[in-house]
């Protein structure tokens, strides 16, 4: 899992501040097929995954 924890890909960063503002902690930012993603746990410890399937630039 440590290999997946790196800087958040550009297109998926926008929701992360909203997650943080809700008092939650985004983790495991990754960029691999089929898209860029990060995860967070809600206040009940339920895991959510945020994924962007937007085409990669370049």
Biotite code that builds the C-alpha atoms (Angstrom):
import biotite.structure as struc

atoms = struc.array([
    struc.Atom([0.000, 0.000, 0.000], chain_id="A", res_id=1, res_name="UNK", atom_name="CA", element="C"),
    struc.Atom([2.884, 2.394, 0.687], chain_id="A", res_id=2, res_name="UNK", atom_name="CA", element="C"),
    struc.Atom([3.747, 2.379, -3.030], chain_id="A", res_id=3, res_name="UNK", atom_name="CA", element="C"),
    struc.Atom([0.254, 3.727, -3.795], chain_id="A", res_id=4, res_name="UNK", atom_name="CA", element="C"),
    struc.Atom([0.506, 6.569, -1.271], chain_id="A", res_id=5, res_name="UNK", atom_name="CA", element="C"),
    struc.Atom([2.001, 9.390, -3.283], chain_id="A", res_id=6, res_name="UNK", atom_name="CA", element="C"),
    struc.Atom([1.052, 12.924, -4.235], chain_id="A", res_id=7, res_name="UNK", atom_name="CA", element="C"),
    struc.Atom([-2.521, 13.243, -5.430], chain_id="A", res_id=8, res_name="UNK", atom_name="CA", element="C"),
    struc.Atom([-3.003, 13.282, -9.214], chain_id="A", res_id=9, res_name="UNK", atom_name="CA", element="C"),
    struc.Atom([-4.035, 16.715, -10.550], chain_id="A", res_id=10, res_name="UNK", atom_name="CA", element="C"),
    struc.Atom([-7.627, 16.005, -11.660], chain_id="A", res_id=11, res_name="UNK", atom_name="CA", element="C"),
    struc.Atom([-8.728, 14.250, -8.483], chain_id="A", res_id=12, res_name="UNK", atom_name="CA", element="C"),
    struc.Atom([-7.437, 16.859, -6.022], chain_id="A", res_id=13, res_name="UNK", atom_name="CA", element="C"),
    struc.Atom([-10.547, 19.107, -6.108], chain_id="A", res_id=14, res_name="UNK", atom_name="CA", element="C"),
    struc.Atom([-12.748, 16.946, -3.802], chain_id="A", res_id=15, res_name="UNK", atom_name="CA", element="C"),
    struc.Atom([-9.975, 16.390, -1.234], chain_id="A", res_id=16, res_name="UNK", atom_name="CA", element="C"),
    struc.Atom([-10.299, 19.847, 0.430], chain_id="A", res_id=17, res_name="UNK", atom_name="CA", element="C"),
    struc.Atom([-14.040, 19.244, 0.874], chain_id="A", res_id=18, res_name="UNK", atom_name="CA", element="C"),
    struc.Atom([-13.305, 15.910, 2.524], chain_id="A", res_id=19, res_name="UNK", atom_name="CA", element="C"),
    struc.Atom([-10.776, 17.616, 4.829], chain_id="A", res_id=20, res_name="UNK", atom_name="CA", element="C"),
    struc.Atom([-13.218, 20.454, 5.598], chain_id="A", res_id=21, res_name="UNK", atom_name="CA", element="C"),
    struc.Atom([-15.685, 17.812, 6.807], chain_id="A", res_id=22, res_name="UNK", atom_name="CA", element="C"),
    struc.Atom([-13.074, 16.696, 9.336], chain_id="A", res_id=23, res_name="UNK", atom_name="CA", element="C"),
    struc.Atom([-12.104, 13.567, 7.394], chain_id="A", res_id=24, res_name="UNK", atom_name="CA", element="C"),
    struc.Atom([-8.681, 12.467, 6.152], chain_id="A", res_id=25, res_name="UNK", atom_name="CA", element="C"),
    struc.Atom([-8.081, 11.499, 2.505], chain_id="A", res_id=26, res_name="UNK", atom_name="CA", element="C"),
    struc.Atom([-5.496, 8.734, 2.038], chain_id="A", res_id=27, res_name="UNK", atom_name="CA", element="C"),
    struc.Atom([-4.005, 6.350, -0.538], chain_id="A", res_id=28, res_name="UNK", atom_name="CA", element="C"),
    struc.Atom([-3.940, 8.769, -3.476], chain_id="A", res_id=29, res_name="UNK", atom_name="CA", element="C"),
    struc.Atom([-3.156, 6.692, -6.558], chain_id="A", res_id=30, res_name="UNK", atom_name="CA", element="C"),
    struc.Atom([-3.090, 6.824, -10.341], chain_id="A", res_id=31, res_name="UNK", atom_name="CA", element="C"),
    struc.Atom([-3.573, 3.475, -12.079], chain_id="A", res_id=32, res_name="UNK", atom_name="CA", element="C"),
    struc.Atom([-6.035, 1.950, -14.549], chain_id="A", res_id=33, res_name="UNK", atom_name="CA", element="C"),
    struc.Atom([-8.865, 2.635, -14.872], chain_id="A", res_id=34, res_name="UNK", atom_name="CA", element="C"),
    struc.Atom([-8.486, 6.030, -13.130], chain_id="A", res_id=35, res_name="UNK", atom_name="CA", element="C"),
    struc.Atom([-7.100, 8.308, -10.463], chain_id="A", res_id=36, res_name="UNK", atom_name="CA", element="C"),
    struc.Atom([-8.450, 7.860, -6.947], chain_id="A", res_id=37, res_name="UNK", atom_name="CA", element="C"),
    struc.Atom([-8.240, 8.468, -3.240], chain_id="A", res_id=38, res_name="UNK", atom_name="CA", element="C"),
    struc.Atom([-10.026, 7.046, -0.232], chain_id="A", res_id=39, res_name="UNK", atom_name="CA", element="C"),
    struc.Atom([-11.370, 8.322, 3.073], chain_id="A", res_id=40, res_name="UNK", atom_name="CA", element="C"),
    struc.Atom([-13.245, 6.964, 6.078], chain_id="A", res_id=41, res_name="UNK", atom_name="CA", element="C"),
    struc.Atom([-16.385, 8.717, 7.277], chain_id="A", res_id=42, res_name="UNK", atom_name="CA", element="C"),
    struc.Atom([-17.177, 9.321, 10.943], chain_id="A", res_id=43, res_name="UNK", atom_name="CA", element="C"),
    struc.Atom([-18.642, 5.794, 11.183], chain_id="A", res_id=44, res_name="UNK", atom_name="CA", element="C"),
    struc.Atom([-15.395, 4.332, 9.718], chain_id="A", res_id=45, res_name="UNK", atom_name="CA", element="C"),
    struc.Atom([-17.097, 3.468, 6.401], chain_id="A", res_id=46, res_name="UNK", atom_name="CA", element="C"),
    struc.Atom([-14.568, 3.621, 3.565], chain_id="A", res_id=47, res_name="UNK", atom_name="CA", element="C"),
    struc.Atom([-15.321, 5.699, 0.460], chain_id="A", res_id=48, res_name="UNK", atom_name="CA", element="C"),
    struc.Atom([-13.405, 5.786, -2.803], chain_id="A", res_id=49, res_name="UNK", atom_name="CA", element="C"),
    struc.Atom([-13.341, 8.891, -5.027], chain_id="A", res_id=50, res_name="UNK", atom_name="CA", element="C"),
    struc.Atom([-12.386, 8.009, -8.624], chain_id="A", res_id=51, res_name="UNK", atom_name="CA", element="C"),
    struc.Atom([-11.832, 10.107, -11.748], chain_id="A", res_id=52, res_name="UNK", atom_name="CA", element="C"),
    struc.Atom([-12.129, 8.319, -15.087], chain_id="A", res_id=53, res_name="UNK", atom_name="CA", element="C"),
    struc.Atom([-11.220, 11.502, -16.977], chain_id="A", res_id=54, res_name="UNK", atom_name="CA", element="C"),
    struc.Atom([-8.684, 10.903, -19.760], chain_id="A", res_id=55, res_name="UNK", atom_name="CA", element="C"),
    struc.Atom([-5.098, 11.515, -18.785], chain_id="A", res_id=56, res_name="UNK", atom_name="CA", element="C"),
    struc.Atom([-3.526, 14.613, -20.308], chain_id="A", res_id=57, res_name="UNK", atom_name="CA", element="C"),
    struc.Atom([-0.605, 14.084, -22.628], chain_id="A", res_id=58, res_name="UNK", atom_name="CA", element="C"),
])
